[in-house]
């Protein structure tokens, strides 16, 4: 069957750059095509605390995942974004994004879903979120 990696992280407010990424047409169309949903315009940022969680993220870096191809739009170029389907808090289906060109360190993951995860799951900064990442 499918392999699963569990990753836990705490919610924090980001720079809003995730929203910028997921709303770009060049990416959005591919999210719809490859993941089957149009993402809410924003990402949930998770800070990974434990060594095990950071190791899990490193493992994801080395797996192929679903690749959302980069593109150039005249003003700048956007790199590839790798993603994995995930179940968030055993409740909401979404995806984890591994954005290569990012300001965050290796202890951060960004998560997208069809709807606002903060609203849907009632999340606030500091709350712990469990991801069940499907490989």
N, C-alpha and C positions, 0 to 999 in steps of 0.2 A: 504493500500500500504506500501511501505517501509518507514521506519523512517530515518531521516537524521539529522546529527549534523554538523553544520558549525564550522570550526576552522580556525583562521587566525594566521599566524606566519611569521616572517621575516627570510630570508635566511642567513645562516652563514656557514663558512667553518669548518668542523669537523675534527676529528682525523683520518678520513679514515677508522674507524673500521667498518662502515656500509658496505663498499665494501668487507671487509674481510668476513663478515657474509653472504652476498647474493651470494658470489661465492662458498661457501662451498657446495660440492655436496649433503650432507645430507639435507641441506635446499633447495638448488636450485631445486631439483627434486620435492619437495613438493610445492614450489611456482608455478611451471609449472602445477602440478596436481590440486592444490586447487584454484589457481587464474587464471590459463589459460594463463600465459605468463612467459617467462624467463626474469627476471629482468636485466636491465642494471647494470653492476658491480659497483655500487656506490649508496649511498642514498643521498637524498636532506635533509639537516638538517634544521629544522624550530624552531626558538625560539619563544615561545608564550609570548605575552606581557601583554595582558589584563587579568583581573580576570575571565572574562567570558570564555576566551579561555582555561585558566588553569583548570577551572571547567569542561569544555567540555572534556578535556583530562582525568580528574579524572573519569568522567562518562564512558568514553571508557574503563578505567581500570576495571570497574565493569561489563562490558558486555562480553558475551562469545566470540564473534568474530570468526575468522578462526584461528585455532591453528596449527602452524607449529611446529611439534614435535622436541624436542632436541635430541641430539645423542652424542655419544662419538667416537672419532676417534683414540684412542691410546695415543695421546699426551695430549689431554684435553677433557673436556666435554662441550657441548654447550646446553644452556637452551632452553626451549620452547620460541617461538616467536609468539605473538598474532598479528593478522593483521585484517584490515578492508578494504574493497574496498573503493576507494575514487575517486572523480573527482577533478583534480587539475586545478585551475583557469578556471573552466567551460569548459575545453578543452581537457585535457589528462587524460585517465583512468589509474589508478595505485592503490597503496595500502599504507596505513599507517602502520608502524611497531611499536609495543610496545615491545622493547627489555628489558627483565627483568634485565639482567646482563649488565648494561651500566654505563658509566662514567658520563653521563649527568644527570641533575636534572629532576624534574617533569615538567619543563617548556619547554621541548624539545620533538619534534616528528620527526621521520625519515620517509621519503616517498620514495617509489620505483615505477618504471614504466618500460615499455618495452625499453624506450630510455632515454638518458640523459635529465633530466628535465631542467637543466641549459641551455643546448644547444637548446632544443626544444622550450622553453618558453623565451629564452634570459634573464635568471635570473642572477643577481649579488648579492653579499652579501649586505644585507640591504633592498632588495626588499621584498614587502609584497606579500604573497601567500595565496589564499583562498582554503581551502579544504572543499569539500562537502563529508562528510563521510557517507557511506551507511550502515545502520545497518541491 
